[in-house]
């Protein structure tokens, strides 16, 4: 511990009393900032750890948000001295500039995301060189990339995948993802040995695929298509056929209001099923079922879901070979996909029988799935002529989607509102209209 450094036991205690991890605290701060319409934060679990160890003091903006998150005054959290209290009332210009610099530092140093994503640190504790320093040295001498550097890059890749927009917005981590992709690209330009080149190509494909999904979340079809096309190429170069099949399936997925279901179905069926891992097979079959449901093909939808159900038995034994690597494809996920497809087919009672228990089982890491499945649930109430229930669910979805800036979900809620206007004026529909105006940003109703 550095001289003058004092562990903040109060902050650590309050976090543990609530059963929160350091990742939970960071995610909560991001959501609070988004709900206030403030700029994205430069905070992750590594920074929360530094606050607790006393190696760093939170700046005024973070102090205000921490007090809101814990619902306690700053003194009880041990994050402010009496002489600093006045600064909390209004951030100064210097504080805002410091925040900008801190956020820029956060985006540039991707390695801190390892802690945020709860990636085990054990492999790095046996060396004297910090992971970010090893990466820096490798970037200066790209021809000397070795297995240790590749191991570190893989850890960062998994960390970024696990963080995703389920904890913070897509915009918040896109810079870190593209920066990580640039780092891998530089190493590939150094002509590494063939085995390492294949591994780096696979990591580049995973990272570019993640960037594609982040662009998808931001409703950017051109950026999405570009990243997915590059990801497919990289996976092919690396000989990672299973990853290539998953990314090829990803490349044909569009938000429902942009889908061309017949084209999507044809492309999904052209993918080499046998080359995909069991997880990939489940995922591809579920997307095929979704395309069939959009076309109103109930038989085709059920056949695809049955194939997914058969394939899911093989996901238990994949271990580290699964592709996609960091994606929760299990029975609960498939039940949710089945419920969403049934909702599209208009089989509302059957859909709710799958959607409601699945939604009840989703934890904090399932925020993104919760939003999509809840939107499907709201659509069943619209179909059944129950506008009050539809508005209640859609309103909850809109609130949470706006915090994560998931533009496709917000557009779906707008579409639900347009359908609900057919039921005539009501307080619930008017309330949803007002929420769309206040939270929808560019999607606000005229």
TITILUM-514123 format. One record per residue (C-alpha): residue number from 1; chain; x, y, z. Coordinates in steps of 0.5 Angstrom, whole numbers, always signed. Each point is the difference from the previous one (the first is absolute). Layout:
<atoms>
i->NUM	ch->A	px->X	py->Y	pz->Z $
...
</atoms>
This chain:
<atoms>
i->1	ch->A	px->+0	py->+0	pz->+0 $
i->2	ch->A	px->+3	py->+7	pz->-2 $
i->3	ch->A	px->+1	py->+5	pz->+6 $
i->4	ch->A	px->-6	py->+4	pz->+1 $
i->5	ch->A	px->-4	py->-6	pz->-3 $
i->6	ch->A	px->-6	py->-2	pz->+4 $
i->7	ch->A	px->-5	py->-5	pz->-1 $
i->8	ch->A	px->-7	py->+2	pz->-1 $
i->9	ch->A	px->-4	py->-5	pz->+5 $
i->10	ch->A	px->-6	py->+3	pz->+0 $
i->11	ch->A	px->-1	py->+0	pz->-8 $
i->12	ch->A	px->+2	py->-7	pz->+0 $
i->13	ch->A	px->-5	py->-2	pz->+6 $
i->14	ch->A	px->-6	py->+4	pz->-3 $
i->15	ch->A	px->+1	py->-4	pz->-7 $
i->16	ch->A	px->+1	py->-7	pz->+4 $
i->17	ch->A	px->-6	py->+1	pz->+4 $
i->18	ch->A	px->-4	py->+1	pz->-6 $
i->19	ch->A	px->+3	py->-6	pz->-3 $
i->20	ch->A	px->+3	py->+4	pz->-6 $
i->21	ch->A	px->+6	py->-1	pz->-4 $
i->22	ch->A	px->+5	py->+5	pz->-2 $
i->23	ch->A	px->-3	py->-1	pz->-7 $
i->24	ch->A	px->-7	py->+1	pz->+3 $
i->25	ch->A	px->+2	py->+7	pz->+2 $
i->26	ch->A	px->+3	py->+2	pz->-6 $
i->27	ch->A	px->-6	py->-2	pz->-4 $
i->28	ch->A	px->-5	py->+4	pz->+5 $
i->29	ch->A	px->+4	py->+6	pz->-1 $
i->30	ch->A	px->+0	py->-1	pz->-8 $
i->31	ch->A	px->-8	py->+0	pz->+1 $
i->32	ch->A	px->-1	py->+5	pz->+4 $
i->33	ch->A	px->+4	py->+5	pz->-4 $
i->34	ch->A	px->-4	py->-2	pz->-6 $
i->35	ch->A	px->-6	py->+1	pz->+3 $
i->36	ch->A	px->+2	py->+7	pz->+2 $
i->37	ch->A	px->+2	py->+1	pz->-7 $
i->38	ch->A	px->+7	py->+1	pz->+2 $
i->39	ch->A	px->+6	py->-2	pz->-5 $
i->40	ch->A	px->+3	py->-7	pz->+1 $
i->41	ch->A	px->+4	py->-1	pz->+6 $
i->42	ch->A	px->+8	py->-3	pz->+0 $
i->43	ch->A	px->-2	py->-5	pz->+6 $
i->44	ch->A	px->+1	py->-7	pz->+0 $
i->45	ch->A	px->+1	py->-5	pz->+5 $
i->46	ch->A	px->+8	py->+1	pz->+1 $
i->47	ch->A	px->-2	py->+7	pz->+1 $
i->48	ch->A	px->-5	py->-2	pz->+6 $
i->49	ch->A	px->+6	py->-4	pz->+3 $
i->50	ch->A	px->+5	py->+6	pz->+0 $
i->51	ch->A	px->-5	py->+4	pz->+4 $
i->52	ch->A	px->-1	py->-6	pz->+5 $
i->53	ch->A	px->+7	py->-1	pz->+0 $
i->54	ch->A	px->+1	py->+8	pz->+1 $
i->55	ch->A	px->+5	py->+0	pz->-6 $
i->56	ch->A	px->-5	py->+5	pz->-3 $
i->57	ch->A	px->-5	py->+5	pz->+2 $
i->58	ch->A	px->-7	py->+0	pz->-3 $
i->59	ch->A	px->-1	py->+7	pz->-4 $
i->60	ch->A	px->-6	py->+5	pz->+2 $
i->61	ch->A	px->-4	py->-3	pz->-6 $
i->62	ch->A	px->+1	py->-7	pz->+3 $
i->63	ch->A	px->-1	py->+2	pz->+7 $
i->64	ch->A	px->-7	py->+2	pz->-2 $
i->65	ch->A	px->-2	py->-6	pz->-4 $
i->66	ch->A	px->+3	py->-5	pz->+6 $
i->67	ch->A	px->-4	py->+4	pz->+5 $
i->68	ch->A	px->-6	py->-1	pz->-5 $
i->69	ch->A	px->+1	py->-7	pz->-1 $
i->70	ch->A	px->+1	py->-2	pz->+7 $
i->71	ch->A	px->-5	py->+5	pz->+3 $
i->72	ch->A	px->+5	py->+2	pz->+5 $
i->73	ch->A	px->+4	py->+7	pz->+1 $
i->74	ch->A	px->+7	py->+0	pz->-2 $
i->75	ch->A	px->+3	py->+0	pz->+7 $
i->76	ch->A	px->-3	py->-7	pz->+2 $
i->77	ch->A	px->+3	py->-3	pz->-7 $
i->78	ch->A	px->+7	py->+3	pz->+2 $
i->79	ch->A	px->+1	py->+4	pz->-6 $
i->80	ch->A	px->+0	py->+7	pz->+2 $
i->81	ch->A	px->+3	py->+4	pz->+5 $
i->82	ch->A	px->-3	py->+6	pz->+3 $
i->83	ch->A	px->+4	py->+5	pz->-3 $
i->84	ch->A	px->-2	py->-3	pz->-7 $
i->85	ch->A	px->-8	py->+0	pz->+1 $
i->86	ch->A	px->-1	py->+6	pz->-3 $
i->87	ch->A	px->+2	py->-2	pz->-7 $
i->88	ch->A	px->-5	py->-5	pz->+0 $
i->89	ch->A	px->-6	py->+5	pz->-1 $
i->90	ch->A	px->+3	py->+2	pz->-7 $
i->91	ch->A	px->+5	py->-3	pz->-4 $
i->92	ch->A	px->+5	py->+5	pz->-2 $
i->93	ch->A	px->+3	py->+1	pz->-7 $
i->94	ch->A	px->+7	py->-3	pz->+2 $
i->95	ch->A	px->-4	py->-6	pz->+3 $
i->96	ch->A	px->-3	py->-1	pz->-7 $
i->97	ch->A	px->+6	py->+1	pz->-3 $
i->98	ch->A	px->+3	py->-6	pz->+4 $
i->99	ch->A	px->-6	py->-4	pz->-1 $
i->100	ch->A	px->+1	py->+1	pz->-8 $
i->101	ch->A	px->+8	py->-2	pz->+1 $
i->102	ch->A	px->-2	py->-6	pz->+5 $
i->103	ch->A	px->-5	py->-3	pz->-5 $
i->104	ch->A	px->+5	py->+1	pz->-6 $
i->105	ch->A	px->+5	py->-4	pz->+4 $
i->106	ch->A	px->-5	py->-6	pz->+2 $
i->107	ch->A	px->-2	py->+0	pz->-8 $
i->108	ch->A	px->+7	py->-1	pz->-2 $
i->109	ch->A	px->+3	py->-5	pz->+6 $
i->110	ch->A	px->-5	py->-6	pz->-2 $
i->111	ch->A	px->+4	py->-5	pz->+5 $
i->112	ch->A	px->-4	py->+3	pz->+6 $
i->113	ch->A	px->-6	py->-3	pz->-3 $
i->114	ch->A	px->+3	py->-7	pz->+2 $
i->115	ch->A	px->-2	py->+2	pz->+7 $
i->116	ch->A	px->-7	py->+3	pz->-2 $
i->117	ch->A	px->-2	py->-7	pz->-3 $
i->118	ch->A	px->+3	py->-4	pz->+5 $
i->119	ch->A	px->+5	py->-3	pz->-4 $
i->120	ch->A	px->+4	py->-4	pz->+5 $
i->121	ch->A	px->+7	py->+3	pz->+1 $
i->122	ch->A	px->+4	py->-6	pz->+2 $
i->123	ch->A	px->+4	py->-1	pz->-6 $
i->124	ch->A	px->+3	py->+7	pz->+0 $
i->125	ch->A	px->+1	py->+0	pz->+8 $
i->126	ch->A	px->+6	py->-5	pz->-2 $
i->127	ch->A	px->+4	py->+5	pz->-4 $
i->128	ch->A	px->+3	py->+7	pz->+2 $
i->129	ch->A	px->-2	py->+4	pz->-6 $
i->130	ch->A	px->-7	py->+3	pz->+0 $
i->131	ch->A	px->-5	py->-3	pz->-6 $
i->132	ch->A	px->+0	py->+7	pz->-3 $
i->133	ch->A	px->+7	py->+1	pz->+0 $
i->134	ch->A	px->+1	py->-7	pz->-4 $
i->135	ch->A	px->-5	py->+2	pz->-5 $
i->136	ch->A	px->+4	py->+7	pz->-1 $
i->137	ch->A	px->+7	py->-3	pz->-1 $
i->138	ch->A	px->-4	py->-5	pz->-5 $
i->139	ch->A	px->-2	py->+6	pz->-4 $
i->140	ch->A	px->+7	py->+3	pz->+0 $
i->141	ch->A	px->+2	py->-7	pz->-3 $
i->142	ch->A	px->-5	py->-3	pz->-4 $
i->143	ch->A	px->+4	py->-5	pz->-3 $
i->144	ch->A	px->+2	py->-3	pz->+7 $
i->145	ch->A	px->-7	py->-2	pz->+2 $
i->146	ch->A	px->-1	py->-6	pz->+5 $
i->147	ch->A	px->-5	py->-5	pz->+3 $
i->148	ch->A	px->+0	py->+5	pz->+6 $
i->149	ch->A	px->-2	py->+6	pz->-4 $
i->150	ch->A	px->-5	py->-4	pz->-3 $
i->151	ch->A	px->-3	py->-3	pz->+7 $
i->152	ch->A	px->+0	py->+7	pz->+2 $
i->153	ch->A	px->-4	py->+2	pz->-6 $
i->154	ch->A	px->-5	py->-6	pz->+1 $
i->155	ch->A	px->-1	py->+2	pz->+7 $
i->156	ch->A	px->-2	py->+8	pz->-2 $
i->157	ch->A	px->-4	py->-3	pz->-6 $
i->158	ch->A	px->-4	py->-4	pz->+5 $
i->159	ch->A	px->-1	py->+6	pz->+5 $
i->160	ch->A	px->-3	py->+4	pz->-5 $
i->161	ch->A	px->-5	py->-5	pz->-3 $
i->162	ch->A	px->-2	py->-1	pz->+7 $
i->163	ch->A	px->-1	py->+7	pz->+2 $
i->164	ch->A	px->-4	py->+1	pz->-6 $
i->165	ch->A	px->-6	py->+5	pz->+0 $
i->166	ch->A	px->-3	py->-4	pz->+6 $
i->167	ch->A	px->+4	py->+4	pz->+5 $
i->168	ch->A	px->+1	py->+7	pz->-4 $
i->169	ch->A	px->-2	py->+3	pz->-7 $
i->170	ch->A	px->+3	py->-3	pz->-6 $
i->171	ch->A	px->+2	py->+7	pz->-1 $
i->172	ch->A	px->+4	py->+0	pz->+6 $
i->173	ch->A	px->+5	py->-6	pz->-2 $
i->174	ch->A	px->+0	py->+1	pz->-7 $
i->175	ch->A	px->+6	py->+4	pz->+0 $
i->176	ch->A	px->+4	py->-6	pz->+4 $
i->177	ch->A	px->-3	py->-5	pz->-4 $
i->178	ch->A	px->+3	py->+3	pz->-7 $
i->179	ch->A	px->+6	py->+2	pz->+4 $
i->180	ch->A	px->+1	py->-7	pz->+2 $
i->181	ch->A	px->-1	py->-2	pz->-8 $
i->182	ch->A	px->+5	py->+5	pz->-2 $
i->183	ch->A	px->+5	py->-3	pz->+5 $
i->184	ch->A	px->-1	py->-7	pz->-3 $
i->185	ch->A	px->+1	py->+3	pz->-7 $
i->186	ch->A	px->+6	py->+3	pz->+1 $
i->187	ch->A	px->+3	py->-7	pz->+3 $
i->188	ch->A	px->-3	py->-3	pz->-6 $
i->189	ch->A	px->+4	py->+5	pz->-5 $
i->190	ch->A	px->+7	py->-3	pz->+4 $
i->191	ch->A	px->-1	py->-6	pz->-4 $
i->192	ch->A	px->+0	py->-5	pz->+6 $
i->193	ch->A	px->+1	py->-7	pz->+0 $
i->194	ch->A	px->-5	py->-4	pz->-4 $
i->195	ch->A	px->-3	py->-3	pz->+7 $
i->196	ch->A	px->-1	py->+6	pz->+3 $
i->197	ch->A	px->-2	py->+4	pz->-6 $
i->198	ch->A	px->-6	py->-5	pz->+0 $
i->199	ch->A	px->-2	py->+1	pz->+7 $
i->200	ch->A	px->+1	py->+8	pz->-1 $
i->201	ch->A	px->-5	py->-1	pz->-6 $
i->202	ch->A	px->-5	py->-3	pz->+4 $
i->203	ch->A	px->+1	py->+5	pz->+6 $
i->204	ch->A	px->-1	py->+6	pz->-5 $
i->205	ch->A	px->-6	py->-4	pz->-3 $
i->206	ch->A	px->-3	py->+0	pz->+7 $
i->207	ch->A	px->+1	py->+7	pz->+1 $
i->208	ch->A	px->-2	py->+2	pz->-6 $
i->209	ch->A	px->-7	py->-4	pz->+1 $
i->210	ch->A	px->-1	py->+4	pz->+7 $
i->211	ch->A	px->+1	py->+7	pz->-4 $
i->212	ch->A	px->-5	py->-3	pz->-5 $
i->213	ch->A	px->-5	py->-1	pz->+6 $
i->214	ch->A	px->+1	py->+6	pz->+3 $
i->215	ch->A	px->-1	py->+4	pz->-6 $
i->216	ch->A	px->-6	py->-4	pz->-1 $
i->217	ch->A	px->-2	py->+2	pz->+7 $
i->218	ch->A	px->+1	py->+8	pz->-2 $
i->219	ch->A	px->-5	py->-2	pz->-6 $
i->220	ch->A	px->+6	py->+1	pz->-5 $
i->221	ch->A	px->-1	py->-4	pz->-6 $
i->222	ch->A	px->+6	py->+2	pz->-4 $
i->223	ch->A	px->+5	py->-1	pz->+5 $
i->224	ch->A	px->-3	py->-6	pz->+3 $
i->225	ch->A	px->+0	py->-3	pz->-7 $
i->226	ch->A	px->+8	py->+2	pz->-1 $
i->227	ch->A	px->+2	py->-3	pz->+6 $
i->228	ch->A	px->-4	py->-7	pz->-1 $
i->229	ch->A	px->+3	py->+0	pz->-7 $
i->230	ch->A	px->+7	py->+1	pz->+3 $
i->231	ch->A	px->-1	py->-5	pz->+6 $
i->232	ch->A	px->-2	py->-5	pz->-5 $
i->233	ch->A	px->+6	py->+1	pz->-4 $
i->234	ch->A	px->+5	py->+0	pz->+6 $
i->235	ch->A	px->-3	py->-7	pz->+2 $
i->236	ch->A	px->+1	py->-3	pz->-6 $
i->237	ch->A	px->+7	py->+2	pz->+0 $
i->238	ch->A	px->+1	py->-3	pz->+6 $
i->239	ch->A	px->-3	py->-7	pz->-2 $
i->240	ch->A	px->-6	py->+1	pz->+6 $
i->241	ch->A	px->-5	py->-3	pz->-4 $
i->242	ch->A	px->-5	py->+0	pz->+6 $
i->243	ch->A	px->+1	py->+7	pz->+2 $
i->244	ch->A	px->-1	py->+2	pz->-8 $
i->245	ch->A	px->-7	py->-4	pz->+0 $
i->246	ch->A	px->-2	py->+4	pz->+6 $
i->247	ch->A	px->+2	py->+7	pz->-3 $
i->248	ch->A	px->-3	py->-2	pz->-7 $
i->249	ch->A	px->-6	py->-1	pz->+4 $
i->250	ch->A	px->+1	py->+7	pz->+4 $
i->251	ch->A	px->+1	py->+4	pz->-7 $
i->252	ch->A	px->-7	py->-2	pz->-2 $
i->253	ch->A	px->-4	py->+2	pz->+6 $
i->254	ch->A	px->-3	py->+7	pz->+0 $
i->255	ch->A	px->-5	py->+4	pz->+5 $
i->256	ch->A	px->-7	py->-3	pz->-1 $
i->257	ch->A	px->-2	py->+7	pz->-4 $
i->258	ch->A	px->+5	py->-1	pz->-5 $
i->259	ch->A	px->+0	py->-8	pz->-1 $
i->260	ch->A	px->-1	py->-3	pz->-7 $
i->261	ch->A	px->-2	py->-7	pz->+3 $
i->262	ch->A	px->+0	py->-4	pz->-6 $
i->263	ch->A	px->+7	py->+2	pz->-2 $
i->264	ch->A	px->+2	py->-1	pz->+7 $
i->265	ch->A	px->-2	py->-7	pz->+0 $
i->266	ch->A	px->+3	py->-2	pz->-6 $
i->267	ch->A	px->+7	py->+3	pz->+2 $
i->268	ch->A	px->-1	py->-4	pz->+7 $
i->269	ch->A	px->-2	py->-6	pz->-4 $
i->270	ch->A	px->+7	py->+1	pz->-4 $
i->271	ch->A	px->+4	py->-1	pz->+6 $
i->272	ch->A	px->+4	py->-6	pz->+1 $
i->273	ch->A	px->-4	py->-3	pz->+6 $
i->274	ch->A	px->+5	py->-5	pz->+2 $
i->275	ch->A	px->+6	py->+5	pz->+1 $
i->276	ch->A	px->-3	py->+3	pz->+5 $
i->277	ch->A	px->+0	py->-2	pz->+8 $
i->278	ch->A	px->-6	py->-2	pz->+3 $
i->279	ch->A	px->-1	py->+7	pz->+3 $
i->280	ch->A	px->+1	py->+3	pz->-7 $
i->281	ch->A	px->-5	py->-5	pz->-3 $
i->282	ch->A	px->-5	py->+2	pz->+6 $
i->283	ch->A	px->+1	py->+7	pz->-2 $
i->284	ch->A	px->-1	py->-1	pz->-7 $
i->285	ch->A	px->-6	py->-4	pz->+0 $
i->286	ch->A	px->-3	py->+5	pz->+5 $
i->287	ch->A	px->+1	py->+6	pz->-5 $
i->288	ch->A	px->-3	py->-5	pz->-6 $
i->289	ch->A	px->-6	py->-1	pz->+5 $
i->290	ch->A	px->-1	py->+8	pz->+1 $
i->291	ch->A	px->+1	py->+1	pz->-8 $
i->292	ch->A	px->-6	py->-5	pz->-1 $
i->293	ch->A	px->-4	py->+3	pz->+5 $
i->294	ch->A	px->+1	py->+7	pz->-3 $
i->295	ch->A	px->-3	py->-4	pz->-7 $
i->296	ch->A	px->-6	py->-3	pz->+4 $
i->297	ch->A	px->+3	py->-7	pz->-1 $
i->298	ch->A	px->-2	py->-3	pz->+6 $
i->299	ch->A	px->+2	py->-7	pz->-2 $
i->300	ch->A	px->+7	py->+2	pz->-2 $
i->301	ch->A	px->+1	py->+4	pz->+6 $
i->302	ch->A	px->-2	py->-6	pz->+5 $
i->303	ch->A	px->+5	py->-5	pz->-4 $
i->304	ch->A	px->+6	py->+5	pz->+1 $
i->305	ch->A	px->-2	py->+1	pz->+7 $
i->306	ch->A	px->+0	py->-8	pz->+1 $
i->307	ch->A	px->+7	py->+0	pz->-4 $
i->308	ch->A	px->+2	py->+5	pz->+5 $
i->309	ch->A	px->-2	py->-4	pz->+6 $
i->310	ch->A	px->+3	py->-6	pz->-2 $
i->311	ch->A	px->+7	py->+3	pz->-1 $
i->312	ch->A	px->+0	py->+3	pz->+7 $
i->313	ch->A	px->+1	py->-6	pz->+3 $
i->314	ch->A	px->+7	py->+0	pz->-3 $
i->315	ch->A	px->+2	py->+7	pz->+3 $
i->316	ch->A	px->+1	py->-3	pz->+7 $
i->317	ch->A	px->+7	py->-3	pz->-3 $
i->318	ch->A	px->+3	py->+6	pz->-4 $
i->319	ch->A	px->+5	py->+3	pz->+5 $
i->320	ch->A	px->+4	py->+5	pz->-3 $
i->321	ch->A	px->-1	py->-2	pz->-7 $
i->322	ch->A	px->-7	py->+3	pz->+0 $
i->323	ch->A	px->-2	py->+5	pz->-6 $
i->324	ch->A	px->-3	py->+5	pz->+2 $
i->325	ch->A	px->+5	py->+0	pz->+6 $
i->326	ch->A	px->-4	py->+5	pz->+5 $
i->327	ch->A	px->-7	py->-1	pz->-2 $
i->328	ch->A	px->-5	py->-3	pz->+5 $
i->329	ch->A	px->-3	py->-5	pz->-4 $
i->330	ch->A	px->-4	py->-5	pz->+4 $
i->331	ch->A	px->-7	py->-3	pz->+1 $
i->332	ch->A	px->-2	py->+7	pz->+4 $
i->333	ch->A	px->+3	py->+4	pz->-6 $
i->334	ch->A	px->-4	py->-5	pz->-5 $
i->335	ch->A	px->-6	py->+0	pz->+4 $
i->336	ch->A	px->+0	py->+8	pz->-1 $
i->337	ch->A	px->+1	py->-1	pz->-8 $
i->338	ch->A	px->-6	py->-5	pz->+0 $
i->339	ch->A	px->-4	py->+5	pz->+3 $
i->340	ch->A	px->+2	py->+6	pz->-4 $
i->341	ch->A	px->-1	py->-4	pz->-6 $
i->342	ch->A	px->-7	py->-2	pz->+2 $
i->343	ch->A	px->-2	py->+7	pz->+1 $
i->344	ch->A	px->+2	py->+2	pz->-7 $
i->345	ch->A	px->-5	py->-6	pz->-2 $
i->346	ch->A	px->-5	py->+3	pz->+4 $
i->347	ch->A	px->-1	py->-6	pz->+5 $
i->348	ch->A	px->+0	py->+5	pz->+6 $
i->349	ch->A	px->-2	py->-5	pz->+5 $
i->350	ch->A	px->+5	py->-5	pz->-2 $
i->351	ch->A	px->+5	py->+6	pz->+0 $
i->352	ch->A	px->-1	py->+2	pz->+7 $
i->353	ch->A	px->+1	py->-7	pz->+2 $
i->354	ch->A	px->+7	py->+0	pz->-2 $
i->355	ch->A	px->+1	py->+8	pz->+1 $
i->356	ch->A	px->-2	py->+1	pz->+7 $
i->357	ch->A	px->+4	py->-5	pz->+4 $
i->358	ch->A	px->+6	py->+1	pz->-5 $
i->359	ch->A	px->+0	py->+8	pz->+2 $
i->360	ch->A	px->-1	py->-2	pz->+8 $
i->361	ch->A	px->+6	py->-4	pz->-1 $
i->362	ch->A	px->+5	py->+5	pz->-3 $
i->363	ch->A	px->+5	py->+3	pz->+5 $
i->364	ch->A	px->+4	py->+7	pz->-1 $
i->365	ch->A	px->+4	py->-3	pz->-6 $
i->366	ch->A	px->-6	py->-1	pz->-4 $
i->367	ch->A	px->-2	py->+7	pz->+0 $
i->368	ch->A	px->+0	py->+0	pz->-8 $
i->369	ch->A	px->-4	py->-7	pz->-1 $
i->370	ch->A	px->-5	py->+3	pz->+5 $
i->371	ch->A	px->-1	py->+6	pz->-4 $
i->372	ch->A	px->-1	py->-4	pz->-7 $
i->373	ch->A	px->-4	py->-5	pz->+4 $
i->374	ch->A	px->-4	py->+5	pz->+3 $
i->375	ch->A	px->-2	py->+4	pz->-6 $
i->376	ch->A	px->-2	py->-7	pz->-3 $
i->377	ch->A	px->-5	py->-1	pz->+6 $
i->378	ch->A	px->-3	py->+7	pz->-1 $
i->379	ch->A	px->-1	py->-2	pz->-7 $
i->380	ch->A	px->-5	py->-5	pz->+3 $
i->381	ch->A	px->-4	py->+4	pz->+4 $
i->382	ch->A	px->-1	py->+5	pz->-6 $
i->383	ch->A	px->-2	py->-6	pz->-4 $
i->384	ch->A	px->-5	py->-2	pz->+5 $
i->385	ch->A	px->-3	py->+7	pz->+1 $
i->386	ch->A	px->+3	py->+1	pz->+7 $
i->387	ch->A	px->+3	py->+7	pz->-1 $
i->388	ch->A	px->+1	py->+2	pz->+7 $
i->389	ch->A	px->+4	py->-6	pz->+1 $
i->390	ch->A	px->+4	py->+1	pz->-6 $
i->391	ch->A	px->+2	py->+7	pz->+2 $
i->392	ch->A	px->+2	py->-2	pz->+7 $
i->393	ch->A	px->+5	py->-5	pz->-3 $
i->394	ch->A	px->+2	py->+5	pz->-6 $
i->395	ch->A	px->+1	py->+5	pz->+5 $
i->396	ch->A	px->+5	py->-4	pz->+4 $
i->397	ch->A	px->+4	py->-2	pz->-6 $
i->398	ch->A	px->+0	py->+7	pz->-3 $
i->399	ch->A	px->+3	py->+3	pz->+7 $
i->400	ch->A	px->+6	py->-6	pz->+0 $
i->401	ch->A	px->+1	py->+0	pz->-7 $
i->402	ch->A	px->+1	py->+8	pz->+0 $
i->403	ch->A	px->+5	py->-1	pz->+5 $
i->404	ch->A	px->+4	py->-5	pz->-4 $
i->405	ch->A	px->-1	py->+4	pz->-6 $
i->406	ch->A	px->-3	py->-6	pz->-4 $
i->407	ch->A	px->-3	py->+4	pz->-6 $
i->408	ch->A	px->-3	py->-7	pz->-3 $
i->409	ch->A	px->-4	py->-1	pz->+6 $
i->410	ch->A	px->-2	py->+7	pz->+1 $
i->411	ch->A	px->-2	py->+0	pz->-7 $
i->412	ch->A	px->-4	py->-6	pz->+1 $
i->413	ch->A	px->-4	py->+3	pz->+6 $
i->414	ch->A	px->-2	py->+6	pz->-5 $
i->415	ch->A	px->-3	py->-5	pz->-5 $
i->416	ch->A	px->-4	py->-3	pz->+6 $
i->417	ch->A	px->-2	py->+7	pz->+2 $
i->418	ch->A	px->-3	py->+1	pz->-7 $
i->419	ch->A	px->-3	py->-7	pz->+0 $
i->420	ch->A	px->-4	py->+2	pz->+7 $
i->421	ch->A	px->-2	py->+7	pz->-3 $
i->422	ch->A	px->-6	py->-5	pz->-3 $
i->423	ch->A	px->-3	py->-1	pz->+6 $
i->424	ch->A	px->-2	py->+7	pz->+1 $
i->425	ch->A	px->+3	py->+5	pz->+5 $
i->426	ch->A	px->+1	py->-2	pz->+7 $
i->427	ch->A	px->+5	py->+2	pz->+6 $
i->428	ch->A	px->+4	py->-6	pz->-1 $
i->429	ch->A	px->+2	py->+2	pz->-7 $
i->430	ch->A	px->+0	py->+7	pz->+1 $
i->431	ch->A	px->+5	py->-2	pz->+6 $
i->432	ch->A	px->+4	py->-4	pz->-5 $
i->433	ch->A	px->+0	py->+6	pz->-5 $
i->434	ch->A	px->+3	py->+4	pz->+5 $
i->435	ch->A	px->+6	py->-4	pz->+2 $
i->436	ch->A	px->+1	py->-1	pz->-8 $
i->437	ch->A	px->+1	py->+7	pz->+0 $
i->438	ch->A	px->+4	py->+1	pz->+6 $
i->439	ch->A	px->+5	py->-6	pz->-1 $
i->440	ch->A	px->+0	py->-2	pz->-7 $
i->441	ch->A	px->+5	py->+6	pz->-3 $
i->442	ch->A	px->+0	py->-1	pz->-7 $
i->443	ch->A	px->-6	py->-4	pz->+0 $
i->444	ch->A	px->-5	py->+5	pz->+4 $
i->445	ch->A	px->-7	py->+0	pz->-3 $
i->446	ch->A	px->-1	py->+6	pz->-4 $
</atoms>
